[in-house]
Amino acid sequence: MSSKIWLIILVLGVLGGAFVVSRTLKETGAVEGKGRTAAASTLEQSAIVDAPPADPNEGALSGAAALSAPVAQGEDRSADLSVVAAVAAPAVGEGRCALRGRVLDAGGEPIPGVVCRLGARRRWSKAKEAGAFDVFGPTRKEKWVGFEVITAEDGAFFIEAPIPTAKRAELFLDAGPFFSYATVGFGKGGSLEPPLTGGLRELADVTLSPAGAASGAVLADNGEPIAEARVFFAAVESDDRVHADTDEQGAFFFQHLPPGDWRMHASAKGLMDSITKELTISAGNEQKGLLLELSLAPVVRGRVVTGELEPVVGATVYAKPMGAPRTAKSTQARTDDEGQFELTLPTRLEFALTTQHPEYRPAAGAAPRVAGDQDGVTLTMKPLARVFVSAVDGETGEPLEAFGVLVVKDA
């Protein structure tokens, strides 16, 4: 009996040990399996970062797309954005094109939030433009159709659109008033990038320089705002020139101005140009409260006639400033059916009046001079001499269709 008891105990002990060993092996295998899975995942992620994309239309996502990608549980969200952005980008669909690039400041740092507009005048393509909408063109007045994105924290952008049928497309990069702006043209021409075709186009990094802004208003001498006045800005030490029109409140705003000294003035129809003012633009700042005043312009009225006082119709009358710098404005007007004209002078400087007509020449004498408002000015012109010549063959008397005439002035 006792031997049977010992045999049962021995069998139970062996079975219990096998169960413990089996459970231990299973738990160990599960832990090692998890370790291998994590290692494999790490290798796969490294392969995505280090290996070149298999498809030429695939590559890194823009920062915005990278940040919107799903994040694995436990993954460190504070990872470098440049690494996160190394995830493969979606393939560009058939019949579509895409641009990818980065926008940096002068120090090489990324600029987030840059508005990237890819557009064309009036129409992007003949096909239905799903996702296209009106965007501002270079002058903010022309009608442009296109697509818009903004750069992510790493300065990257990815913009996709149907392949355009427009002859020319442009990419505008606008980081706000305190940076310069950039444009990239696509089309046929010496200064343009090749036309946009299917697939992904990688662009070189675009650097935007620091800039400043200026704002103010144009007023009449009675304090009323002047709408649609044109304001001109000219850099003192470079050839930079910009202009803008005032709104209904007479206000104007300039942005993207390179730092430095500038001159500004304004003009409007029927008013004299404002006095030129100087100002200094500094990077990252806006000159506010600038005021330009316009006064009623002097008007000169008169007639252009012949020596017999017959009206000269369609003559052009020019008013050129006397003793003024070359940059001073001239003005002109045409005579009506009665030979009358009306000139609005841009300033109260003295102006010399001259005339021009294809069938008349100015009468002898000095050009009349005017300053300020003046009525009853008479300008005289003389008809050009006309000689009608016909030539015939000396033998047959037949008219010649082509011949030359030598005219010699009689001494």
Buried (B, 14 or more C-beta within 10 A) or exposed (E): EEEEEEEEEEEEEEEEEEEEEEEEEEEEEEEEEEEEEEEEEEEEBEEEEEEEBEEEBBBBBBBBBBBEEEEEEEEEEEEEBBEBBBBBBEBBEEEBBBBBBBBBBEEEEBBBEBBBBBBBBEBBBEEEBEEBEEBBBEEEEEEBBBBBBBBBBBBBBBBBBBBBEBEBBBBBBBBBBBBBBBEBEBBEEEEBBEBBEBBBBEBEEBBBBBBBBBBBBBBBEEEEBBBEBBBBBBBEEEEEEBBBBBBEEBBBBBBBBBBBEBBBBBBBEEBBBBEEBEBEBBBEBBBEEBEBBBBEBBBBBBBBBBEEEEBBBBBBBBBBBBEBEEEBBEBEBEBEEEBBBEBBBBBEBBBBBBBEBEEBEBEEEEBBEBBEEBEEBEBBBEBEEEEEEEEEEEEEEEEEEEEEEEEEEEE
